[in-house]
């Protein structure tokens, strides 16, 4: 793995550090720690005090006016009229975390404003993604005059035409990228990415767009004093969706994530409390990682393995017993999803081992008969993690094939699909994630064309895994005070990754401990300075501290390296805190390591050429 040092302009960081210390709302006093924080902010493109304050202390006041979004006034006017006339409203959503939480947000807002709303979540296998004309026809026959899509609809031209023909008003709220054919014919389209829309935050997820419509509706119909508590309450749902959908945690998304994670600690909704309990994260501050790996998969499991409508019921019920039953069901479905994922990955890994051409392709396209369509997206993520190149996993079902793809930073996956759009029955997505349907017979051509497209746009260096290093951090500079400063940068995620540091020549103090056959724990300490015929220097007691370093999915590699007590290694790591009452404290999350023998056979020079972190 390549270690890529990042840098920050030292003079710029010092100016920002001085300004941060003088800011009354930020409470920074220590000059050295303020420089540390300033350096990390400058690396993130934050160079002035106002931007730093919005980043470090986001609030509801930092939300943009929803009316900056093209189509908002028309959408709110029509929804407001529907509430006044007591019309039924149908919310048509997607079956993933983003879509189901968007339904909950908008449905709740409409009901709080005096209206009534029903919803439809398509069945992943039976109906597939996006709006369908037959659902709209049934809604029209039942007297529905207004349909609002959430996290879907930007390419639903046929469904929009069905609604127009039947006299049903359609409001599309979506965040996916539009195609070359433009916008569907609808009463209003809310999408910050549509041409001509000047909304400042282009990276909203589907639930974020639904939140903006809910915000505008509540501004129209509720008292000012009632709005802030409701917006904070909705922020919990938007935070889950924003983190789960892997959109950048910057700008308005950071407001959602920061406030939402704080509010999750004191959740009162019976369904949300039950979900936190079954995810084993209740009653304490949550991290974005816990949302991504504990909460979101259980919500997603409903749409992947069964019926996503269970999620809406979970968050809507007032019955605590019913909430516990539904949360338990999501937990079981998630376990089933994990088992199905494991089975498919075993097949994929075997194919990759056997087929060097497939393994070495610049874009991996791999298909299998009857693979569960609910888990091919997450298996594509696993292939990307293993091969560090774009990957598309396809489930063939007779003559029809359904695919899901994930990408790496330098490769825009939706543009790649656009280059061979005639192969698909339907497709859509983002730069990093796509989905599609196509005839099975065209899969071989897709494989050939995607690899050729990737070869034209990627270099071998793009396919090398890399870790960005923020600074060199010797062990004697790891302090609780530093950790508190780093926590000011949370929540971490896409667009605001967790700071990663390097330490060179640290010593393994005990045999590696393998955990659950795939993870590893190392006990590490700084190598003590020695001079000939003298005892170790002891003027800095912090140099003698040992730290546990947890390496997730690193057990096999550690065993291959045959690490032994006394070995010296260079490490890339982030800082964590274990809150266990007996053996808690600061610990390291290992991102990569290099042995001296691996350096000799051609690895990057050690230590990495990153600047020293200034903390003392």
Secondary structure in CASP SS format (residue, H / E / C, confidence):
PFRMAT SS
TARGET T0000
AUTHOR 0000-0000-0000
METHOD secondary structure of the structure
MODEL  1
X C 1.00
X E 1.00
X E 1.00
X E 1.00
X E 1.00
X C 1.00
X C 1.00
X C 1.00
X C 1.00
X H 1.00
X H 1.00
X H 1.00
X H 1.00
X H 1.00
X H 1.00
X H 1.00
X H 1.00
X H 1.00
X H 1.00
X H 1.00
X H 1.00
X C 1.00
X C 1.00
X C 1.00
X C 1.00
X C 1.00
X C 1.00
X C 1.00
X C 1.00
X C 1.00
X H 1.00
X H 1.00
X H 1.00
X H 1.00
X H 1.00
X H 1.00
X H 1.00
X H 1.00
X H 1.00
X H 1.00
X H 1.00
X H 1.00
X H 1.00
X C 1.00
X C 1.00
X C 1.00
X C 1.00
X C 1.00
X H 1.00
X H 1.00
X H 1.00
X H 1.00
X H 1.00
X H 1.00
X H 1.00
X H 1.00
X C 1.00
X C 1.00
X C 1.00
X H 1.00
X H 1.00
X H 1.00
X C 1.00
X C 1.00
X C 1.00
X H 1.00
X H 1.00
X H 1.00
X C 1.00
X C 1.00
X C 1.00
X H 1.00
X H 1.00
X H 1.00
X H 1.00
X H 1.00
X H 1.00
X H 1.00
X H 1.00
X H 1.00
X H 1.00
X H 1.00
X H 1.00
X H 1.00
X C 1.00
X C 1.00
X C 1.00
X E 1.00
X E 1.00
X E 1.00
X E 1.00
X E 1.00
X E 1.00
X C 1.00
X C 1.00
X C 1.00
X H 1.00
X H 1.00
X H 1.00
X H 1.00
X H 1.00
X H 1.00
X H 1.00
X H 1.00
X H 1.00
X H 1.00
X H 1.00
X H 1.00
X H 1.00
X H 1.00
X H 1.00
X H 1.00
X C 1.00
X C 1.00
X C 1.00
X E 1.00
X E 1.00
X E 1.00
X E 1.00
X E 1.00
X E 1.00
X C 1.00
X C 1.00
X C 1.00
X C 1.00
X C 1.00
X C 1.00
X C 1.00
X C 1.00
X C 1.00
X C 1.00
X C 1.00
X H 1.00
X H 1.00
X H 1.00
X H 1.00
X H 1.00
X H 1.00
X H 1.00
X H 1.00
X H 1.00
X C 1.00
X C 1.00
X C 1.00
X C 1.00
X E 1.00
X E 1.00
X E 1.00
X E 1.00
X E 1.00
X C 1.00
X C 1.00
X C 1.00
X C 1.00
X C 1.00
X C 1.00
X H 1.00
X H 1.00
X H 1.00
X H 1.00
X H 1.00
X H 1.00
X H 1.00
X H 1.00
X H 1.00
X H 1.00
X C 1.00
X C 1.00
X E 1.00
X E 1.00
X E 1.00
X E 1.00
X E 1.00
X C 1.00
X C 1.00
X C 1.00
X C 1.00
X C 1.00
X E 1.00
X C 1.00
X C 1.00
X E 1.00
X C 1.00
X C 1.00
X C 1.00
X C 1.00
X C 1.00
X E 1.00
X E 1.00
X E 1.00
X C 1.00
X C 1.00
X C 1.00
X C 1.00
X C 1.00
X C 1.00
X C 1.00
X C 1.00
X C 1.00
X C 1.00
X C 1.00
X C 1.00
X C 1.00
X C 1.00
X C 1.00
X H 1.00
X H 1.00
X H 1.00
X H 1.00
X H 1.00
X H 1.00
X H 1.00
X H 1.00
X H 1.00
X H 1.00
X H 1.00
X H 1.00
X H 1.00
X H 1.00
X H 1.00
X H 1.00
X C 1.00
X C 1.00
X H 1.00
X H 1.00
X H 1.00
X H 1.00
X H 1.00
X H 1.00
X H 1.00
X H 1.00
X H 1.00
X H 1.00
X H 1.00
X H 1.00
X H 1.00
X H 1.00
X H 1.00
X H 1.00
X H 1.00
X H 1.00
X H 1.00
X H 1.00
X H 1.00
X C 1.00
X C 1.00
X C 1.00
X C 1.00
X C 1.00
X C 1.00
X C 1.00
X H 1.00
X H 1.00
X H 1.00
X H 1.00
X H 1.00
X H 1.00
X H 1.00
X H 1.00
X H 1.00
X H 1.00
X H 1.00
X H 1.00
X H 1.00
X C 1.00
X C 1.00
X C 1.00
X C 1.00
X C 1.00
X H 1.00
X H 1.00
X H 1.00
X H 1.00
X H 1.00
X H 1.00
X H 1.00
X H 1.00
X H 1.00
X C 1.00
X C 1.00
X C 1.00
X C 1.00
X C 1.00
X C 1.00
X C 1.00
X C 1.00
X C 1.00
X H 1.00
X H 1.00
X H 1.00
X H 1.00
X H 1.00
X H 1.00
X H 1.00
X H 1.00
X H 1.00
X H 1.00
X H 1.00
X H 1.00
X H 1.00
X H 1.00
X H 1.00
X H 1.00
X H 1.00
X H 1.00
X C 1.00
X C 1.00
X C 1.00
X H 1.00
X H 1.00
X H 1.00
X H 1.00
X H 1.00
X H 1.00
X H 1.00
X H 1.00
X C 1.00
X C 1.00
X C 1.00
X H 1.00
X H 1.00
X H 1.00
X H 1.00
X H 1.00
X H 1.00
X H 1.00
X H 1.00
X H 1.00
X H 1.00
X H 1.00
X H 1.00
X H 1.00
X H 1.00
X H 1.00
X H 1.00
X H 1.00
X H 1.00
X H 1.00
X H 1.00
X H 1.00
X H 1.00
X H 1.00
X H 1.00
X H 1.00
X H 1.00
X H 1.00
X H 1.00
X H 1.00
X H 1.00
X H 1.00
X H 1.00
X H 1.00
X H 1.00
X H 1.00
X C 1.00
X H 1.00
X H 1.00
X H 1.00
X H 1.00
X H 1.00
X C 1.00
X C 1.00
X E 1.00
X E 1.00
X E 1.00
X E 1.00
X E 1.00
X E 1.00
X E 1.00
X C 1.00
X C 1.00
X C 1.00
X C 1.00
X C 1.00
X C 1.00
X H 1.00
X H 1.00
X H 1.00
X H 1.00
X H 1.00
X H 1.00
X H 1.00
X H 1.00
X H 1.00
X H 1.00
X H 1.00
X H 1.00
X C 1.00
X C 1.00
X E 1.00
X E 1.00
X E 1.00
X E 1.00
X E 1.00
X E 1.00
X E 1.00
X E 1.00
X C 1.00
X C 1.00
X E 1.00
X E 1.00
X E 1.00
X E 1.00
X E 1.00
X E 1.00
X E 1.00
X C 1.00
X C 1.00
X C 1.00
X C 1.00
X C 1.00
X C 1.00
X H 1.00
X H 1.00
X H 1.00
X H 1.00
X H 1.00
X H 1.00
X C 1.00
X C 1.00
X H 1.00
X H 1.00
X H 1.00
X E 1.00
X E 1.00
X E 1.00
X E 1.00
X E 1.00
X E 1.00
X C 1.00
X C 1.00
X C 1.00
X E 1.00
X E 1.00
X E 1.00
X E 1.00
X E 1.00
X E 1.00
X E 1.00
X H 1.00
X H 1.00
X H 1.00
X H 1.00
X H 1.00
X H 1.00
X H 1.00
X H 1.00
X H 1.00
X H 1.00
X H 1.00
X H 1.00
X H 1.00
X H 1.00
X H 1.00
X H 1.00
X H 1.00
X H 1.00
X C 1.00
X C 1.00
X H 1.00
X H 1.00
X H 1.00
X H 1.00
X C 1.00
X C 1.00
X E 1.00
X E 1.00
X E 1.00
X E 1.00
X C 1.00
X E 1.00
X E 1.00
X C 1.00
X C 1.00
X H 1.00
X H 1.00
X H 1.00
X C 1.00
X C 1.00
X H 1.00
X H 1.00
X H 1.00
X H 1.00
X H 1.00
X H 1.00
X H 1.00
X H 1.00
X C 1.00
X C 1.00
X C 1.00
X C 1.00
X C 1.00
X E 1.00
X C 1.00
X C 1.00
X E 1.00
X C 1.00
X C 1.00
X C 1.00
X C 1.00
X E 1.00
X E 1.00
X E 1.00
X E 1.00
X E 1.00
X E 1.00
X E 1.00
X E 1.00
X C 1.00
X C 1.00
X C 1.00
X C 1.00
X E 1.00
X E 1.00
X E 1.00
X C 1.00
X C 1.00
X C 1.00
X E 1.00
X E 1.00
X E 1.00
X E 1.00
X E 1.00
X E 1.00
X E 1.00
X E 1.00
X C 1.00
X C 1.00
X C 1.00
X C 1.00
X C 1.00
X C 1.00
X C 1.00
X C 1.00
X C 1.00
X C 1.00
X C 1.00
X C 1.00
X C 1.00
X C 1.00
X H 1.00
X H 1.00
X H 1.00
X H 1.00
X C 1.00
X E 1.00
X E 1.00
X E 1.00
X E 1.00
X E 1.00
X E 1.00
X C 1.00
X C 1.00
X C 1.00
X H 1.00
X H 1.00
X H 1.00
X H 1.00
X H 1.00
X H 1.00
X H 1.00
X C 1.00
X C 1.00
X C 1.00
X C 1.00
X C 1.00
X C 1.00
X E 1.00
X E 1.00
X E 1.00
X E 1.00
X E 1.00
X E 1.00
X E 1.00
X E 1.00
X E 1.00
X E 1.00
X E 1.00
X C 1.00
X C 1.00
X C 1.00
X C 1.00
X C 1.00
X C 1.00
X E 1.00
X E 1.00
X E 1.00
X E 1.00
X E 1.00
X E 1.00
X E 1.00
X E 1.00
X E 1.00
X E 1.00
X E 1.00
X H 1.00
X H 1.00
X H 1.00
X H 1.00
X H 1.00
X C 1.00
X C 1.00
X C 1.00
X C 1.00
X C 1.00
X C 1.00
X C 1.00
X C 1.00
X C 1.00
X C 1.00
X C 1.00
X E 1.00
X C 1.00
X C 1.00
X C 1.00
X C 1.00
END
